[in-house]
Amino acid sequence: MWVHGDFAAIDEDGQWYILGRSDDTIKVAGKRVGPAEVESVLVSHPAVAEAAAVGVPDEVKGQAVVAFVVLKPDHAPSEALREELRALVASEMGKPLAPKEVRFVRDIPKTRNAKVMRRVIRAAYLGNPPGDLSALVNPEAVEEIRTAT
């Protein structure tokens, strides 16, 4: 038995995909969702190169999803695209799971082995101390998370 703490999926060909930490679950209005599930929907959009989703406190839902999106070079941020991405998540996952916010950034904070630093993203968004950043390969991305619109 292998207990690794990650969510995984198996496709129709029997291929396994690690989706993310099971302890990094977002609970929105009683529904549990992994950030990787939201991110997968967002990167399915032709304008999106990368995405990171985090859960933040919400008075009504308990937590809400906030998404940070890196666009492909030939696409520009716009309100129309922001709403299109929110609607895409809502149509694929259900309206309650649509991101409260979609913010456009140039980069997402990651470790040297390309792991998304969701705890750092969440802390930066909430204005909290980010904690240990020694594993972070791109510290400039943290400031961009703080100021992204």
C-alpha positions in Angstrom: 0.0 0.0 0.0 1.3 3.4 -0.9 -0.1 6.4 1.1 1.1 9.6 -0.5 -1.5 12.2 0.4 -2.2 13.2 -3.2 -5.4 13.1 -5.2 -4.9 11.0 -8.4 -7.0 10.2 -11.4 -6.8 7.3 -13.9 -7.7 7.9 -17.5 -9.4 5.5 -19.9 -6.0 4.2 -20.9 -5.0 3.3 -17.4 -2.6 6.3 -17.1 -2.3 7.8 -13.6 -2.2 11.5 -13.0 -1.2 13.1 -9.7 -3.7 16.0 -9.2 -2.5 17.6 -6.0 -2.4 17.4 -2.2 -5.5 15.9 -0.6 -4.9 18.2 2.4 -5.1 21.3 0.1 -8.8 20.9 -0.5 -11.1 23.9 -0.9 -14.5 23.6 0.8 -17.0 25.9 -0.9 -20.6 25.8 0.4 -20.1 22.2 1.6 -18.6 21.0 -1.7 -15.0 19.8 -1.6 -12.8 20.6 -4.6 -9.0 20.2 -5.2 -7.3 23.3 -6.5 -5.9 21.1 -9.4 -9.4 20.4 -10.6 -10.1 24.1 -10.9 -6.7 24.7 -12.5 -7.3 22.0 -15.1 -10.5 23.6 -16.2 -8.8 27.0 -16.5 -5.9 25.7 -18.5 -8.3 24.0 -20.9 -9.1 27.5 -22.2 -7.1 28.4 -25.3 -5.9 31.7 -23.8 -4.5 30.2 -20.5 -0.9 28.9 -20.1 -1.0 28.3 -16.4 -3.3 28.7 -13.4 -3.3 28.4 -9.7 -6.4 28.2 -7.5 -6.6 28.8 -3.7 -9.3 28.8 -1.2 -9.9 32.0 0.8 -12.3 32.7 3.7 -15.8 33.7 2.7 -18.5 34.8 5.1 -21.3 33.0 3.1 -19.7 29.9 1.6 -17.0 29.2 4.2 -14.4 29.4 1.5 -14.3 30.9 -2.0 -12.0 30.1 -4.9 -9.6 32.7 -6.1 -7.7 31.9 -9.4 -4.5 33.4 -10.7 -4.0 33.0 -14.4 -1.0 33.3 -16.7 -2.0 34.0 -20.2 -0.4 32.8 -23.4 1.7 35.4 -25.1 -0.9 36.2 -27.8 -3.6 37.0 -25.3 -4.2 40.0 -23.2 -6.1 40.4 -19.9 -9.7 41.8 -20.2 -12.9 41.8 -18.2 -14.5 39.8 -20.9 -11.9 37.1 -20.6 -12.1 37.2 -16.8 -15.8 36.5 -17.0 -15.4 33.9 -19.6 -13.0 32.0 -17.3 -15.4 32.2 -14.4 -18.2 31.0 -16.6 -16.1 28.1 -17.9 -15.4 26.9 -14.3 -19.1 27.3 -13.4 -20.2 25.3 -16.5 -17.7 22.5 -15.9 -17.8 22.2 -12.1 -21.0 23.9 -11.0 -21.9 27.5 -10.3 -20.9 27.5 -6.6 -17.3 26.6 -7.5 -16.9 29.5 -10.0 -14.0 31.6 -8.8 -14.9 34.6 -6.7 -12.0 36.4 -8.5 -9.8 35.7 -11.5 -6.6 37.7 -11.4 -4.1 37.9 -14.2 -0.4 37.5 -13.4 2.8 37.0 -15.4 4.1 34.2 -13.2 3.0 31.9 -10.4 5.2 31.2 -7.3 6.8 27.8 -7.7 9.6 25.7 -6.2 12.6 24.6 -8.2 10.8 21.4 -9.2 7.8 23.5 -10.5 5.5 22.8 -7.6 2.9 25.6 -7.2 3.3 27.3 -3.8 -0.4 27.6 -2.9 0.2 28.5 0.7 2.4 31.4 -0.4 -0.2 32.5 -3.0 -3.0 32.4 -0.3 -0.9 34.3 2.2 0.1 37.0 -0.4 -3.6 37.4 -1.5 -4.8 37.8 2.1 -1.9 40.1 3.0 -0.5 37.6 5.5 3.2 36.8 6.0 4.2 34.2 3.4 6.4 32.1 5.7 9.5 30.3 4.5 10.3 31.2 0.9 13.6 29.3 0.7 12.2 26.8 -1.8 10.8 29.5 -4.0 12.5 29.9 -7.4 10.7 33.1 -8.4 10.1 35.4 -5.4 9.1 38.3 -7.6 5.9 36.4 -8.4 4.8 36.8 -4.8 4.7 40.6 -5.0 2.7 40.3 -8.3 0.1 38.1 -6.5 -0.3 40.8 -3.9 -0.9 43.6 -6.4 -2.7 41.6 -9.2 -6.1 42.8 -10.3 
